[in-house]
Amino acid sequence: MAERCFTVVSGDVLAQLRSAPSEYFDALLSDVPYGLGTKQPSMPEIVAYLVGGEMETGGDFMGNKWHVPSVNVWREVMRVLKPGAPLLVNAAPRTEDLVALGLRAAGFEIRDIVMWMFAESMPKGHAIGKALDRAAGAKREVLGEGAARCVYLARGEKCPGHGDANGKYGETVHAAATAPVTDLAKAWDGYGTDLAPGYEPVILARKPIVGTYVQNVIAHGTGGLNIDGCRIPRAADYGAIAGARGDSFNARGGWPKNVIMDAAAGAELDAEVGERASGIAVTRNGGGGFIFAGQKGHGPRPDTGYTDTGGPSRFYKYCAKASTAERHMGVAEGANGHPNVKPIDLTRYLAKLVLPPTREGEPRRLLVPYCGSGSEMVGAILAGWDEVVGIEREAEYVTTARARVALAETNPRAFEALIEGDLERGDKVDERQIGLFGGDNGGS
């Protein structure tokens, strides 16, 4: 068995990558800076970016002066990854194209986009009617107290934008309803500038393979996705025409989709569609499981099809947003100040998707640039990676990441208990006691 090693490197991502050996890592998992500033890049700025400059978007969310990774960063990533190595890169809907552009410019292939969908989100943008009244100096009539509550506070969690769940800034954080005053504001009342976010994209890319898939796997041990390891559990069996048949059924579950959703998003989808049976198979040839052109028009066969029923959400992986307990696991309460902490359930699933098979005497190595507070590294440890190297520039996040990684290495059950529902999302957690829930508390 390969020796396990998990390291958080403090420093600039580009500088640290330049000191790494070539073709060393088997895959990459990273929640990169999104560049969600107020500025749209011009065409000359995009051209400058493609030849090595920074992409200027006016910073990132919540006042952070972060840029999307430069093409120079992605070129170094290309160098340190093995041929055929997969990449999973979190982005934002508004700047996903910029992140993907940098990847393409460095020579990576964009293979897919995984959509992590969620029902609870913080709406952004400006109310145009209110802005028009403010511009005219008109005072709007208050119709009542604001009743909308911040979703973080409603869950009893610390809200990065509005204070904490103890009422420090008040639990009612949205403005009270008001009536428009000017004619122009009345015409534009109810109009805004942005949609509420309902998904986050994860770009699936790949360093080009050398030769065929088979040749690449033999030479480099990379080039595929861990499909069976990430199948979606599904309580279904296939009906029979004459005896049992399994040509369309895999006991390990459904094929991993490029959509992941939280329970609330799944519930909304199911409520819209309603409960449905999985359906009946169309005519097939002689039990082989294939549908030929001449048979497509024959209509459905009188067999039972799949036996499961329910809403369409049963076909997808579930993953909720990170809870307060998870955010601060391994660090002092309130110490994890990162503005975009990913749930460990999501990072574990993604890390497992790009995990290659075990190799005798050689560790499977994952690169995590921009590792933030360590969620991707923790997920990778739980997924079974042997060596994980994270790189982070901000000293505060380096400290947090190292603490969370150390806990995951020595007591992985601390995080697994949250993922599996043994702890409530709002529970105060003493990670030293998590071992009581069972499982292996040992480290590497």
Secondary structure, 3 states (H helix, E strand, C coil): CCCCEEEEEECCHHHHHHCCCCCCECEEEEECCCCCCCCCCCHHHHHHHHCCCCCCCCCCHHHCCCCCCCHHHHHHHHHHECCCCEEEEECCCCCHHHHHHHHHHCCCEEEEEEEEECCCCCCCCCEHHHHHHHHHCCCCEECCCCCCECHHHHCCCCECCCECCCCCCCCECCCCCEECCCHHHHHCCCCECCCCCCEEEEEEEECCCCCCHHHHHHHHCCCCCCCHHHCECCCCCECCCCCCCCCCCCCCCECCCCEEECHHHHHHHHHHHCCEECCCCECCCCCCCCCCHHHHHHCECCCCCECCEECHHHHCEECCCCCHHHHCCCCCCCCCCCCCCCCHHHHHHHHHHCCCCCECCECCEEEEECCCCCHHHHHHHHHCCCEEEEEECCHHHHHHHHHHHHHHHHCCHHHHHHHCCCCCCCCCCCHHHHHHHCCCCCCC
